[in-house]
Amino acid sequence: MELRQLRYFVRVVELGSISRAALDLQLVQSALSQQISRLEGELSTRLLQRTSKGVTPTEAGLAFFREAQLALRHSEQAVRAAQQSRLSGSVSVGLAPTTASVLGLALMRAMRERYPDVRLHMVEGLSGHLSAMLNARQLDLAVLFDTNPARRWSVMPLLEEKLFFIRARAGLPAGAPARLRMARLKGVPLILPTGAHGLRSTLDALFARIRLQPTVVAEIDSLPMLMEAVEAGLGCTLQPWAAVARFPDAEQRFHLAEIGDAQARRANALCSLSDDELSPAGLAARVVLADCARALVRSGRWVGAALPDA
């Protein structure tokens, strides 16, 4: 049994409706119903009575509701006690440029709010460089796309991102497709990062799967420079939506078409030093980072991203 299940159940009872609770909790209704069903299965008793007007707690559900409220209050008190202990120290976090464009500021704000005495050292770099830094103990944790170099890392699946075919909006004819298959990219000039980094490894595997040799006209290991070249019409690229997240006018500058191949996903993993090596500040930052990423996905602010359990 998890605290989130207690929180979900309490909110359903308070609102008297699974659909209203799902909206309030920013969850899909079917996912919330599944969590309630799991809770009932674990307790081997019916907690809610479904009616045409919504839901009401059974006798067992009402008793459980009171105890769940108490447990949640205790957990909130524990959180406040931990925060008031004024955790201090420093922690180094590595993010790829695409990841940093969505997650970086949210993480900094959350850390400032929860742990104001922890000094956060943020490093933006390509995933291959971040892997090397983590192995050299120059980072405490990082979001990476390729965990093969892992040694004694702690690795947790974080989210998956859809990949998009991105090209300059200028001069694009009307009716450009919003979705296409990788096979349609035969002969299309592409600008990609080099093979030392996680996205390129993913793309090479996708092209190999469909036996297509991509037409790579340039390799650029700098996201701003790469997107500048794409906007100038020097080629197209394959990236997650996060590649354009820093452009407030992205829709006017770029056209994005979702890659329809089922495997066209980039897996993001939260990697850190092992638990016995991480400082208390590092352990706290790892939790905050995961919370921030999940909140961004659930709120729809991380376009094209999905959580592993979705």
Order of alpha helices (4+ residues) and beta strands (2+ residues): alpha-alpha-alpha-beta-beta-alpha-beta-alpha-beta-alpha-beta-beta-beta-beta-alpha-beta-alpha-beta-alpha-beta-beta-alpha-beta
